[in-house]
Amino acid sequence: MKLENVLPIFLCAAVLSTSCKQGANKRTEEKQEITASPEEKKITGLVEKVLTKEEQDALTPDKVIQSFKEGNERFMRNDLTERNHSEQVRRSTLAQYPKAIVLSCVDSRVPVEDVFDRGIGDVFVARVAGNFVNEDILGSMEFACRVSGSKLILVLGHEHCGAIKAAISNVQMGNITLMLENIKPAVEKVTYNGNRVSENQKFVHMVCESNVKNTMDEIRKNSPILNDMEQSEEIKIVGAIYDMDTGKVSFLP
């Protein structure tokens, strides 16, 4: 065979051999990356300084509300702060000075800390179906604000709330029946001449807002401690609605 015929074959074989080796090396690297043990992976993420008593004292209710609004904007953009939760747990072991207490529904679709892009030690969270208050939750709020120095009480309702719909439909089922008695006053307070049924989304939304406002009124009426703190502008008691479709939290006027 002539040399000019052999040379192209040799070059082609060399290229194929190099490509195969590069491909094999790449697959090996990928495999090594995938199979790396957890111990070999460094813990990354922001480690926020745990709030001190002095820093908490310097906060105002309006500053906390603004930080919640900014955090919710990040949540809607899918731009949540990457946090090193393991480190934050260790840094918050001995004390806590949260900025606020949020009263939310138990609904699993409302991840309170994520919704406001908050980390460990940032907020107290109380949850009950229909976000109403009773003596236990009022006591928790008093602890959060009077004892632990939180600056804000946020009552957070949400669209498509099952507890609201159940109260509208007068559901009778075990302890749920008694629980719904706390929400029914909000149903009765809504002035609406349309179809007052749980299938009417407009009416459900109106009751949802009414329930948040009713809860705020109940806090002021049944907790002289919190009412006095609000009157002296140490705290604010505010309400908001979480939109299931967009993730947006709209604060009530």
C-alpha positions in Angstrom: 0.0 0.0 0.0 1.3 3.4 -0.9 2.3 5.8 1.8 -0.1 8.5 0.7 -3.0 6.1 1.2 -1.8 4.9 4.6 -1.3 8.4 6.2 -5.0 9.5 6.1 -6.1 6.2 7.7 -3.4 6.6 10.5 -4.5 10.2 11.2 -8.2 9.2 11.4 -7.4 6.4 13.8 -5.4 8.7 16.0 -8.2 11.3 16.2 -10.8 8.6 17.0 -8.5 7.2 19.7 -8.0 10.7 21.3 -11.8 11.4 21.2 -12.6 8.1 22.8 -10.1 8.8 25.6 -11.5 12.3 26.1 -15.0 11.0 26.2 -14.0 8.3 28.7 -12.2 10.8 30.9 -15.3 13.1 30.8 -17.6 10.3 31.8 -15.2 9.3 34.6 -15.2 12.9 35.9 -19.0 13.1 35.8 -19.3 9.8 37.6 -16.8 10.9 40.3 -18.8 14.1 40.8 -22.1 12.2 41.1 -20.8 9.6 43.5 -18.9 12.0 45.7 -19.8 11.4 49.4 -21.6 14.0 51.4 -18.5 14.4 53.6 -16.5 15.5 50.5 -19.0 18.3 49.6 -18.4 21.5 51.4 -21.4 23.2 53.1 -22.1 26.4 51.3 -24.6 29.2 51.6 -25.1 32.5 53.3 -24.7 32.4 57.1 -26.6 35.4 58.3 -25.7 36.9 61.6 -28.3 35.9 64.2 -30.1 39.0 65.3 -29.0 40.4 68.6 -31.1 42.1 71.3 -29.6 45.5 70.4 -30.4 45.0 66.7 -33.9 43.9 67.4 -34.5 46.9 69.6 -33.4 49.2 66.8 -36.0 47.7 64.4 -39.3 49.4 63.8 -42.6 47.7 62.7 -42.4 49.5 59.4 -38.8 48.3 58.8 -40.0 44.7 59.4 -42.9 45.1 57.0 -40.6 46.4 54.4 -38.2 43.5 54.8 -41.1 41.1 54.4 -42.2 42.8 51.2 -38.7 42.7 49.8 -38.4 39.0 50.8 -41.7 38.2 49.1 -40.5 39.8 45.9 -37.4 37.5 46.0 -39.7 34.5 46.6 -41.8 35.4 43.5 -38.7 35.7 41.4 -37.5 32.3 42.7 -34.5 34.1 44.1 -34.5 32.9 47.7 -31.4 33.5 49.7 -29.1 30.5 49.9 -28.6 29.8 53.6 -26.3 27.5 55.6 -29.1 26.2 57.9 -26.7 24.0 59.9 -24.6 26.9 60.9 -27.6 29.1 61.6 -28.9 26.4 64.0 -25.7 26.5 65.9 -25.6 30.3 66.1 -29.1 30.6 67.4 -28.9 27.9 70.1 -28.7 30.1 73.2 -31.1 33.0 72.4 -33.7 34.2 69.9 -34.8 37.7 69.0 -37.2 37.3 66.1 -38.5 40.3 64.2 -42.2 39.2 64.0 -44.8 36.6 64.7 -46.8 35.4 61.7 -50.2 33.7 62.3 -50.9 31.5 59.3 -53.3 28.8 58.2 -52.0 25.2 58.5 -52.2 24.9 54.7 -49.1 23.0 53.4 -49.0 25.3 50.3 -48.1 28.3 52.4 -44.5 27.9 53.4 -44.3 31.0 55.7 -40.5 31.4 56.0 -39.9 30.9 52.3 -42.8 33.2 51.3 -40.9 36.1 53.1 -37.3 34.7 52.5 -36.6 34.5 56.2 -34.1 32.2 57.9 -33.7 30.4 61.2 -34.4 32.7 64.2 -36.1 35.4 62.1 -39.8 34.8 62.8 -42.2 33.1 65.2 -44.8 31.2 63.3 -48.2 30.2 64.7 -50.5 28.0 62.6 -54.1 26.9 62.8 -56.6 26.1 60.1 -58.3 29.4 59.2 -55.7 31.6 61.0 -58.0 32.6 63.9 -56.9 33.3 67.4 -57.7 31.6 70.7 -56.2 31.9 74.2 -53.2 29.7 73.3 -52.3 31.7 70.2 -52.9 35.0 72.0 -50.5 33.8 74.7 -47.9 32.9 72.1 -48.3 36.4 70.5 -47.8 38.0 73.9 -44.7 35.9 74.5 -43.3 36.9 71.1 -43.9 40.6 71.5 -43.8 41.4 75.2 -41.3 38.9 76.3 -39.1 38.3 73.2 -39.4 41.8 71.7 -40.9 41.1 68.2 -42.1 44.2 66.4 -44.9 42.9 64.2 -47.9 40.7 64.3 -48.9 39.6 60.8 -52.2 37.7 60.3 -51.7 35.9 57.0 -54.7 34.5 55.2 -54.7 32.8 51.8 -56.8 32.3 48.7 -58.6 28.9 48.2 -58.6 28.3 52.0 -60.3 25.0 52.8 -61.2 26.2 56.3 -62.9 29.3 54.9 -64.9 27.2 52.5 -65.9 24.7 55.2 -67.2 27.6 57.4 -69.2 28.9 54.5 -70.6 25.4 53.9 -71.3 24.8 57.6 -69.4 21.5 57.6 -70.2 19.2 60.5 -67.4 16.8 61.4 -65.9 16.0 64.8 -63.7 18.8 66.2 -63.8 20.6 62.9 -67.3 21.7 63.8 -66.1 23.5 66.9 -63.1 24.9 65.1 -65.2 26.5 62.4 -67.2 28.4 65.0 -64.1 30.7 65.2 -64.4 31.6 61.5 -68.2 31.9 61.0 -68.4 35.5 62.4 -66.2 36.5 59.4 -68.7 34.9 57.1 -71.6 36.7 58.7 -69.8 40.1 58.5 -69.6 40.0 54.7 -72.2 42.1 53.0 -72.8 40.4 49.7 -76.0 39.9 47.7 -74.6 37.3 45.3 -74.3 33.5 45.7 -73.0 32.9 49.3 -71.5 29.5 48.6 -68.1 28.0 48.8 -68.1 27.5 45.0 -68.2 31.3 44.5 -64.6 32.3 44.4 -65.5 36.0 44.8 -67.4 35.4 48.0 -64.7 33.1 49.3 -62.1 35.9 48.8 -64.3 38.4 50.6 -64.7 36.0 53.5 -60.9 35.4 53.5 -60.3 39.1 53.9 -63.1 39.5 56.5 -61.5 36.6 58.5 -58.1 38.3 58.6 -59.7 41.6 59.7 -61.8 39.8 62.3 -58.7 38.0 63.7 -56.9 41.4 64.0 -59.9 42.8 65.9 -60.0 39.7 68.2 -56.3 40.2 69.0 -56.9 43.8 70.0 -60.0 43.0 72.0 -58.8 40.0 73.9 -55.2 40.9 74.6 -54.8 44.2 76.5 -51.1 43.6 76.4 -50.9 43.6 72.6 -53.4 46.4 72.3 -51.4 48.6 74.6 -48.2 47.8 72.7 -49.9 48.8 69.4 -51.3 52.0 70.9 -47.8 52.9 72.1 -46.4 52.1 68.7 -44.1 49.4 70.0 -45.7 46.9 67.5 -48.0 46.9 64.6 -50.8 44.4 64.0 -51.4 44.0 60.3 -53.1 41.6 57.8 -52.2 40.2 54.4 -53.5 37.7 51.9 -51.3 35.1 50.1 -52.1 34.5 46.5 -51.8 30.8 45.6 -51.5 31.5 41.9 -48.6 33.9 42.0 -47.0 33.7 45.5 -47.6 37.4 46.1 -48.5 38.6 49.6 -50.8 41.6 49.5 -50.9 43.6 52.7 -54.4 44.9 53.7 -54.8 48.7 54.1 
